[in-house]
Amino acid sequence: MTNVYCAEFKNSSEYIHNWLSKQSSVGEESITDWILFTLSQSLPQLKYKKFTRHQEARTTGADWEWWIVDKNSAISMRIQAKKIIAGKDNYAGLAHTNKYGLQIEKLIEDAKLKKFIPFYALYSAPKTDQKVICGGQLDSAKQQGVFIASAQLLYDKYIKNGKVKVEANDVLSQSNPLHCMACCSMLSHGRIPSTSSFYQYIENYYGESLREINSNIQDLGRHDNAPSYVTSLLDAEDAEIPDWWEKEFQHQIEGFNSLMILDLRGSNE
């Protein structure tokens, strides 16, 4: 099953690379909608819900929530999408501000308060081999268009101490390709995917910056159980998400636009 995850995540990210290479003006929301919908269609264990009401991310600073759930525990992540363009100073994107303040600060503050892991999904199309955190695998970023970076690390490096020039190669080197979360050796060699194995990957590559948010890293993003708005979506018998769901949980989903859930409960049997 892990090989299926790996292939689908990698193929989808390659599509984004090709898309951005040919149409650099494509928006972040369009990319996010496409990749989450595509993955949910190709992987039955993934459920994706785009909300009908557009959320302004007033307190969360996030575009979507990502939950990984098995029978024993759950992992929660908040993700903000950002396009990173080669040959351009990308500082303005990372330092995006609205009337509620700096988006990246909102993402980190709310994540700490509500026990989420704050990440950035960086959309880019590197023209050459791109250095990433898992540098031992030099081809891991080849033709990839979606990269995952710690929000805290990006904040510390590019925002906290004032304006600096943000080159695409530099900021992407602080990330890992999206598919590595599924393809990493921690999740292969016949091992059954679980929240523990996913968290091992997260702690291995992003642990240092996560400790700045919460010194007890074992608490950040880890839950004994997923909340009701997540489990009700997983347990819905309808192929389509029920019409009542969004209204029922409108207060829990305020502040972000989409929800993705990876259901590993069946893999623990």
VOROMAR-939410 format. One record per residue (C-alpha): residue number from 1; x, y, z. Coordinates in pm, 1 decimal, padded with zeros to 6 digits. Example, Ala and Ser with C-alpha at 12.3 -4.5 7.8 and 13.67 -1.06 7.14 Angstrom:
% residues 2
<pt n="1" c1="01230.0" c2="-00450.0" c3="00780.0"/>
<pt n="2" c1="01367.0" c2="-00106.0" c3="00714.0"/>
% end
This chain:
% residues 269
<pt n="1" c1="00000.0" c2="00000.0" c3="00000.0"/>
<pt n="2" c1="00284.4" c2="00237.9" c3="00075.5"/>
<pt n="3" c1="00411.1" c2="00211.6" c3="-00283.7"/>
<pt n="4" c1="00071.4" c2="00328.6" c3="-00404.4"/>
<pt n="5" c1="00086.6" c2="00634.1" c3="-00179.3"/>
<pt n="6" c1="00440.0" c2="00707.1" c3="-00296.0"/>
<pt n="7" c1="00357.5" c2="00683.1" c3="-00665.6"/>
<pt n="8" c1="00039.3" c2="00890.2" c3="-00646.9"/>
<pt n="9" c1="00194.1" c2="01171.2" c3="-00440.4"/>
<pt n="10" c1="00498.6" c2="01181.4" c3="-00666.1"/>
<pt n="11" c1="00300.5" c2="01177.4" c3="-00991.3"/>
<pt n="12" c1="00070.8" c2="01455.3" c3="-00871.2"/>
<pt n="13" c1="00366.2" c2="01669.5" c3="-00768.0"/>
<pt n="14" c1="00528.5" c2="01613.5" c3="-01107.0"/>
<pt n="15" c1="00208.8" c2="01736.8" c3="-01271.1"/>
<pt n="16" c1="00228.6" c2="02057.9" c3="-01067.1"/>
<pt n="17" c1="00590.3" c2="02104.9" c3="-01177.8"/>
<pt n="18" c1="00486.4" c2="02072.3" c3="-01541.5"/>
<pt n="19" c1="00185.7" c2="02300.2" c3="-01489.5"/>
<pt n="20" c1="00393.9" c2="02577.1" c3="-01331.2"/>
<pt n="21" c1="00663.8" c2="02539.9" c3="-01597.3"/>
<pt n="22" c1="00410.1" c2="02609.8" c3="-01870.7"/>
<pt n="23" c1="00171.4" c2="02842.9" c3="-01685.9"/>
<pt n="24" c1="00355.9" c2="03024.8" c3="-01409.8"/>
<pt n="25" c1="00056.6" c2="03251.7" c3="-01343.8"/>
<pt n="26" c1="-00163.2" c2="02969.2" c3="-01211.9"/>
<pt n="27" c1="-00294.5" c2="03055.3" c3="-00866.1"/>
<pt n="28" c1="-00215.9" c2="02884.2" c3="-00538.0"/>
<pt n="29" c1="-00581.0" c2="02802.6" c3="-00470.1"/>
<pt n="30" c1="-00618.0" c2="02630.9" c3="-00808.8"/>
<pt n="31" c1="-00309.6" c2="02417.4" c3="-00743.4"/>
<pt n="32" c1="-00427.9" c2="02324.9" c3="-00395.0"/>
<pt n="33" c1="-00774.8" c2="02227.7" c3="-00517.1"/>
<pt n="34" c1="-00630.5" c2="02018.2" c3="-00798.3"/>
<pt n="35" c1="-00374.7" c2="01821.1" c3="-00600.9"/>
<pt n="36" c1="-00601.5" c2="01747.1" c3="-00303.2"/>
<pt n="37" c1="-00891.0" c2="01644.7" c3="-00527.3"/>
<pt n="38" c1="-00666.3" c2="01432.2" c3="-00750.3"/>
<pt n="39" c1="-00510.0" c2="01249.3" c3="-00456.4"/>
<pt n="40" c1="-00851.0" c2="01185.2" c3="-00300.5"/>
<pt n="41" c1="-00973.7" c2="01034.6" c3="-00628.1"/>
<pt n="42" c1="-00673.3" c2="00806.7" c3="-00672.9"/>
<pt n="43" c1="-00637.5" c2="00697.3" c3="-00308.4"/>
<pt n="44" c1="-00953.4" c2="00560.7" c3="-00141.0"/>
<pt n="45" c1="-00795.2" c2="00620.3" c3="00200.8"/>
<pt n="46" c1="-00794.0" c2="00996.2" c3="00137.8"/>
<pt n="47" c1="-01101.2" c2="01212.7" c3="00192.2"/>
<pt n="48" c1="-01105.2" c2="01572.1" c3="00077.3"/>
<pt n="49" c1="-01363.0" c2="01841.4" c3="00144.6"/>
<pt n="50" c1="-01352.0" c2="02190.2" c3="-00007.9"/>
<pt n="51" c1="-01587.8" c2="02412.5" c3="00189.2"/>
<pt n="52" c1="-01860.0" c2="02602.9" c3="00008.0"/>
<pt n="53" c1="-01801.3" c2="02909.4" c3="00226.1"/>
<pt n="54" c1="-01469.1" c2="03078.1" c3="00157.8"/>
<pt n="55" c1="-01277.1" c2="03121.9" c3="00479.6"/>
<pt n="56" c1="-01045.0" c2="03418.3" c3="00530.4"/>
<pt n="57" c1="-00809.0" c2="03233.2" c3="00765.4"/>
<pt n="58" c1="-00859.1" c2="03502.8" c3="01027.7"/>
<pt n="59" c1="-00690.3" c2="03320.3" c3="01311.6"/>
<pt n="60" c1="-00536.5" c2="03007.6" c3="01161.3"/>
<pt n="61" c1="-00330.3" c2="03151.3" c3="00876.4"/>
<pt n="62" c1="-00393.6" c2="02819.4" c3="00699.6"/>
<pt n="63" c1="-00539.9" c2="02712.8" c3="00366.2"/>
<pt n="64" c1="-00619.0" c2="02357.7" c3="00471.6"/>
<pt n="65" c1="-00604.7" c2="02108.5" c3="00755.6"/>
<pt n="66" c1="-00447.3" c2="01768.7" c3="00705.7"/>
<pt n="67" c1="-00527.1" c2="01486.0" c3="00945.9"/>
<pt n="68" c1="-00368.8" c2="01139.3" c3="00950.3"/>
<pt n="69" c1="-00578.8" c2="00896.6" c3="01152.4"/>
<pt n="70" c1="-00536.5" c2="00536.4" c3="01260.2"/>
<pt n="71" c1="-00708.4" c2="00329.7" c3="01530.3"/>
<pt n="72" c1="-00465.9" c2="00438.0" c3="01800.0"/>
<pt n="73" c1="-00408.8" c2="00809.5" c3="01745.1"/>
<pt n="74" c1="-00419.2" c2="01104.7" c3="01506.6"/>
<pt n="75" c1="-00183.6" c2="01369.2" c3="01368.1"/>
<pt n="76" c1="-00303.3" c2="01719.8" c3="01282.5"/>
<pt n="77" c1="-00135.0" c2="01968.5" c3="01052.3"/>
<pt n="78" c1="-00223.1" c2="02316.7" c3="00930.1"/>
<pt n="79" c1="-00094.5" c2="02399.0" c3="00581.2"/>
<pt n="80" c1="-00050.2" c2="02734.5" c3="00410.2"/>
<pt n="81" c1="00015.2" c2="02725.1" c3="00035.4"/>
<pt n="82" c1="00263.5" c2="02961.6" c3="-00126.3"/>
<pt n="83" c1="00398.0" c2="02982.5" c3="-00479.4"/>
<pt n="84" c1="00777.4" c2="03020.4" c3="-00501.1"/>
<pt n="85" c1="00912.7" c2="03163.3" c3="-00827.7"/>
<pt n="86" c1="01270.7" c2="03132.5" c3="-00952.1"/>
<pt n="87" c1="01446.8" c2="03458.7" c3="-01032.5"/>
<pt n="88" c1="01214.4" c2="03658.3" c3="-00809.3"/>
<pt n="89" c1="01238.8" c2="03787.7" c3="-00453.3"/>
<pt n="90" c1="00974.4" c2="03578.5" c3="-00275.3"/>
<pt n="91" c1="00981.6" c2="03773.9" c3="00050.7"/>
<pt n="92" c1="00645.9" c2="03946.7" c3="-00010.5"/>
<pt n="93" c1="00471.4" c2="03608.8" c3="-00039.6"/>
<pt n="94" c1="00613.7" c2="03472.5" c3="00284.2"/>
<pt n="95" c1="00549.3" c2="03802.7" c3="00463.3"/>
<pt n="96" c1="00191.1" c2="03831.3" c3="00338.9"/>
<pt n="97" c1="-00015.6" c2="04050.7" c3="00570.9"/>
<pt n="98" c1="-00384.2" c2="04130.1" c3="00596.2"/>
<pt n="99" c1="-00582.5" c2="04329.2" c3="00852.4"/>
<pt n="100" c1="-00536.8" c2="04045.8" c3="01102.5"/>
<pt n="101" c1="-00157.3" c2="04055.0" c3="01083.8"/>
<pt n="102" c1="00121.7" c2="03844.7" c3="00935.0"/>
<pt n="103" c1="-00017.1" c2="03523.9" c3="00787.8"/>
<pt n="104" c1="00283.6" c2="03316.7" c3="00894.2"/>
<pt n="105" c1="00261.2" c2="03443.3" c3="01253.0"/>
<pt n="106" c1="-00109.2" c2="03357.3" c3="01265.7"/>
<pt n="107" c1="-00032.9" c2="03009.3" c3="01136.9"/>
<pt n="108" c1="00231.6" c2="02942.4" c3="01403.2"/>
<pt n="109" c1="00044.8" c2="03104.9" c3="01692.8"/>
<pt n="110" c1="-00281.9" c2="02925.6" c3="01626.9"/>
<pt n="111" c1="-00104.9" c2="02594.3" c3="01567.6"/>
<pt n="112" c1="00066.6" c2="02620.4" c3="01904.1"/>
<pt n="113" c1="-00258.2" c2="02713.5" c3="02076.9"/>
<pt n="114" c1="-00462.1" c2="02432.8" c3="01920.5"/>
<pt n="115" c1="-00194.0" c2="02164.0" c3="01892.3"/>
<pt n="116" c1="-00135.7" c2="02155.7" c3="01517.5"/>
<pt n="117" c1="00188.8" c2="02124.1" c3="01323.8"/>
<pt n="118" c1="00229.5" c2="02434.9" c3="01103.3"/>
<pt n="119" c1="00365.0" c2="02373.9" c3="00754.5"/>
<pt n="120" c1="00397.8" c2="02558.3" c3="00426.3"/>
<pt n="121" c1="00324.9" c2="02384.4" c3="00096.8"/>
<pt n="122" c1="00559.2" c2="02553.4" c3="-00149.1"/>
<pt n="123" c1="00459.3" c2="02531.9" c3="-00515.8"/>
<pt n="124" c1="00751.8" c2="02572.3" c3="-00753.0"/>
<pt n="125" c1="00912.7" c2="02437.3" c3="-01070.4"/>
<pt n="126" c1="01291.7" c2="02420.1" c3="-01020.5"/>
<pt n="127" c1="01476.1" c2="02412.6" c3="-01352.4"/>
<pt n="128" c1="01778.3" c2="02229.6" c3="-01212.6"/>
<pt n="129" c1="01838.0" c2="01965.5" c3="-00945.6"/>
<pt n="130" c1="01703.8" c2="02118.4" c3="-00626.8"/>
<pt n="131" c1="01877.7" c2="02075.3" c3="-00293.1"/>
<pt n="132" c1="01633.0" c2="01973.4" c3="-00018.0"/>
<pt n="133" c1="01656.7" c2="01867.9" c3="00347.4"/>
<pt n="134" c1="01692.4" c2="01498.0" c3="00264.8"/>
<pt n="135" c1="02001.7" c2="01579.8" c3="00061.9"/>
<pt n="136" c1="02127.4" c2="01222.4" c3="00058.6"/>
<pt n="137" c1="01866.0" c2="01144.5" c3="-00205.0"/>
<pt n="138" c1="01986.0" c2="01386.5" c3="-00472.6"/>
<pt n="139" c1="01712.5" c2="01297.6" c3="-00720.5"/>
<pt n="140" c1="01425.1" c2="01314.1" c3="-00469.7"/>
<pt n="141" c1="01326.7" c2="01663.5" c3="-00585.6"/>
<pt n="142" c1="01368.7" c2="01601.5" c3="-00958.9"/>
<pt n="143" c1="01069.1" c2="01736.1" c3="-01152.8"/>
<pt n="144" c1="00874.1" c2="01787.8" c3="-00830.7"/>
<pt n="145" c1="00640.9" c2="02086.1" c3="-00787.5"/>
<pt n="146" c1="00519.5" c2="02058.8" c3="-00424.8"/>
<pt n="147" c1="00751.4" c2="02097.0" c3="-00126.5"/>
<pt n="148" c1="00674.1" c2="02091.8" c3="00247.7"/>
<pt n="149" c1="00858.1" c2="02328.4" c3="00483.5"/>
<pt n="150" c1="00828.2" c2="02407.5" c3="00852.8"/>
<pt n="151" c1="00649.0" c2="02740.1" c3="00903.5"/>
<pt n="152" c1="00863.2" c2="02808.1" c3="01210.5"/>
<pt n="153" c1="01186.3" c2="02754.1" c3="01017.4"/>
<pt n="154" c1="01073.9" c2="02989.3" c3="00738.0"/>
<pt n="155" c1="00970.1" c2="03248.9" c3="00994.3"/>
<pt n="156" c1="01303.4" c2="03231.3" c3="01179.3"/>
<pt n="157" c1="01510.9" c2="03247.1" c3="00861.6"/>
<pt n="158" c1="01323.2" c2="03501.9" c3="00652.6"/>
<pt n="159" c1="01076.5" c2="03703.0" c3="00863.4"/>
<pt n="160" c1="01175.4" c2="03736.5" c3="01229.3"/>
<pt n="161" c1="01481.4" c2="03955.4" c3="01182.9"/>
<pt n="162" c1="01345.3" c2="04187.2" c3="00915.6"/>
<pt n="163" c1="01328.8" c2="04189.5" c3="00538.1"/>
<pt n="164" c1="01573.8" c2="03969.7" c3="00348.0"/>
<pt n="165" c1="01583.4" c2="03854.3" c3="-00012.4"/>
<pt n="166" c1="01416.2" c2="03515.8" c3="-00052.2"/>
<pt n="167" c1="01561.4" c2="03321.6" c3="-00344.9"/>
<pt n="168" c1="01368.5" c2="03019.7" c3="-00470.5"/>
<pt n="169" c1="01661.9" c2="02777.0" c3="-00443.2"/>
<pt n="170" c1="01734.7" c2="02888.2" c3="-00087.8"/>
<pt n="171" c1="01381.0" c2="02861.1" c3="00046.8"/>
<pt n="172" c1="01318.9" c2="02527.2" c3="-00125.3"/>
<pt n="173" c1="01638.8" c2="02391.9" c3="00030.8"/>
<pt n="174" c1="01461.1" c2="02429.6" c3="00366.8"/>
<pt n="175" c1="01192.7" c2="02183.0" c3="00254.4"/>
<pt n="176" c1="01133.0" c2="01826.0" c3="00142.4"/>
<pt n="177" c1="00926.8" c2="01719.0" c3="-00160.8"/>
<pt n="178" c1="00570.6" c2="01631.9" c3="-00063.7"/>
<pt n="179" c1="00599.8" c2="01271.0" c3="-00177.8"/>
<pt n="180" c1="00888.1" c2="01202.7" c3="00060.7"/>
<pt n="181" c1="00638.5" c2="01178.9" c3="00344.2"/>
<pt n="182" c1="00497.1" c2="00869.9" c3="00173.9"/>
<pt n="183" c1="00811.0" c2="00740.3" c3="00002.3"/>
<pt n="184" c1="01055.3" c2="00774.0" c3="00291.3"/>
<pt n="185" c1="01220.7" c2="00448.8" c3="00399.0"/>
<pt n="186" c1="01049.7" c2="00483.7" c3="00736.8"/>
<pt n="187" c1="00723.6" c2="00399.0" c3="00561.7"/>
<pt n="188" c1="00847.8" c2="00124.2" c3="00331.0"/>
<pt n="189" c1="01015.3" c2="-00217.0" c3="00346.8"/>
<pt n="190" c1="00684.8" c2="-00386.4" c3="00423.2"/>
<pt n="191" c1="00600.5" c2="-00172.8" c3="00726.1"/>
<pt n="192" c1="00236.3" c2="-00092.4" c3="00779.9"/>
<pt n="193" c1="00171.6" c2="00283.7" c3="00754.3"/>
<pt n="194" c1="00054.7" c2="00436.5" c3="01082.8"/>
<pt n="195" c1="00045.5" c2="00771.3" c3="01256.5"/>
<pt n="196" c1="00361.5" c2="00666.0" c3="01443.9"/>
<pt n="197" c1="00559.1" c2="00608.1" c3="01125.4"/>
<pt n="198" c1="00439.6" c2="00936.3" c3="00974.9"/>
<pt n="199" c1="00530.0" c2="01121.9" c3="01292.6"/>
<pt n="200" c1="00872.0" c2="00961.5" c3="01293.3"/>
<pt n="201" c1="00929.5" c2="01112.0" c3="00950.0"/>
<pt n="202" c1="00807.1" c2="01455.4" c3="01065.8"/>
<pt n="203" c1="01022.4" c2="01453.0" c3="01377.7"/>
<pt n="204" c1="01327.8" c2="01336.8" c3="01184.9"/>
<pt n="205" c1="01318.4" c2="01614.8" c3="00925.0"/>
<pt n="206" c1="01131.0" c2="01897.0" c3="01098.1"/>
<pt n="207" c1="01184.1" c2="01825.2" c3="01467.5"/>
<pt n="208" c1="01431.5" c2="02103.1" c3="01546.2"/>
<pt n="209" c1="01202.1" c2="02383.4" c3="01433.7"/>
<pt n="210" c1="00896.1" c2="02218.4" c3="01589.2"/>
<pt n="211" c1="01066.7" c2="02224.7" c3="01929.1"/>
<pt n="212" c1="01076.3" c2="02603.9" c3="01904.3"/>
<pt n="213" c1="00696.6" c2="02600.7" c3="01897.3"/>
<pt n="214" c1="00659.6" c2="02342.1" c3="02170.9"/>
<pt n="215" c1="00959.7" c2="02213.9" c3="02366.9"/>
<pt n="216" c1="00773.7" c2="01887.2" c3="02422.3"/>
<pt n="217" c1="00761.2" c2="01787.6" c3="02057.0"/>
<pt n="218" c1="00567.4" c2="01471.3" c3="02136.3"/>
<pt n="219" c1="00265.2" c2="01686.9" c3="02214.7"/>
<pt n="220" c1="00261.6" c2="01898.2" c3="01899.8"/>
<pt n="221" c1="00011.4" c2="01766.8" c3="01648.4"/>
<pt n="222" c1="-00048.9" c2="01436.4" c3="01827.7"/>
<pt n="223" c1="-00389.4" c2="01335.6" c3="01959.1"/>
<pt n="224" c1="-00537.1" c2="01025.2" c3="02118.1"/>
<pt n="225" c1="-00842.6" c2="01068.8" c3="01897.9"/>
<pt n="226" c1="-00946.3" c2="01280.0" c3="01602.8"/>
<pt n="227" c1="-01223.7" c2="01537.5" c3="01668.2"/>
<pt n="228" c1="-01583.4" c2="01472.1" c3="01568.6"/>
<pt n="229" c1="-01572.1" c2="01681.8" c3="01251.3"/>
<pt n="230" c1="-01296.3" c2="01451.3" c3="01125.2"/>
<pt n="231" c1="-01437.2" c2="01116.5" c3="01237.1"/>
<pt n="232" c1="-01788.8" c2="01198.0" c3="01113.8"/>
<pt n="233" c1="-01647.1" c2="01266.5" c3="00769.7"/>
<pt n="234" c1="-01457.4" c2="00938.3" c3="00770.6"/>
<pt n="235" c1="-01755.9" c2="00739.3" c3="00892.3"/>
<pt n="236" c1="-02008.7" c2="00883.9" c3="00648.2"/>
<pt n="237" c1="-02146.9" c2="00598.3" c3="00441.2"/>
<pt n="238" c1="-02226.3" c2="00814.4" c3="00141.6"/>
<pt n="239" c1="-01974.3" c2="00827.9" c3="-00137.8"/>
<pt n="240" c1="-02030.9" c2="01201.3" c3="-00139.0"/>
<pt n="241" c1="-01980.7" c2="01405.2" c3="00175.9"/>
<pt n="242" c1="-02324.7" c2="01469.5" c3="00334.3"/>
<pt n="243" c1="-02485.2" c2="01809.3" c3="00278.4"/>
<pt n="244" c1="-02540.3" c2="01855.5" c3="00651.5"/>
<pt n="245" c1="-02173.6" c2="01815.0" c3="00744.7"/>
<pt n="246" c1="-02047.9" c2="02166.0" c3="00676.6"/>
<pt n="247" c1="-02335.8" c2="02333.1" c3="00857.3"/>
<pt n="248" c1="-02304.7" c2="02098.8" c3="01154.6"/>
<pt n="249" c1="-01936.4" c2="02174.3" c3="01208.1"/>
<pt n="250" c1="-01917.8" c2="02532.5" c3="01081.8"/>
<pt n="251" c1="-01756.5" c2="02664.2" c3="01400.4"/>
<pt n="252" c1="-01484.5" c2="02397.9" c3="01404.2"/>
<pt n="253" c1="-01385.6" c2="02464.7" c3="01042.8"/>
<pt n="254" c1="-01374.7" c2="02842.3" c3="01057.4"/>
<pt n="255" c1="-01047.8" c2="02985.4" c3="00936.2"/>
<pt n="256" c1="-00943.1" c2="02741.1" c3="00663.9"/>
<pt n="257" c1="-01083.4" c2="02641.7" c3="00326.2"/>
<pt n="258" c1="-01030.9" c2="02265.9" c3="00289.0"/>
<pt n="259" c1="-00990.9" c2="01947.9" c3="00489.8"/>
<pt n="260" c1="-00790.3" c2="01641.4" c3="00387.3"/>
<pt n="261" c1="-00789.7" c2="01320.5" c3="00592.0"/>
<pt n="262" c1="-00570.7" c2="01015.0" c3="00540.7"/>
<pt n="263" c1="-00753.7" c2="00718.9" c3="00693.9"/>
<pt n="264" c1="-00514.4" c2="00445.5" c3="00808.8"/>
<pt n="265" c1="-00756.2" c2="00274.3" c3="01045.6"/>
<pt n="266" c1="-00786.8" c2="-00028.6" c3="00819.3"/>
<pt n="267" c1="-00408.3" c2="-00073.2" c3="00800.8"/>
<pt n="268" c1="-00385.6" c2="-00139.3" c3="01174.9"/>
<pt n="269" c1="-00598.0" c2="-00451.6" c3="01171.6"/>
% end
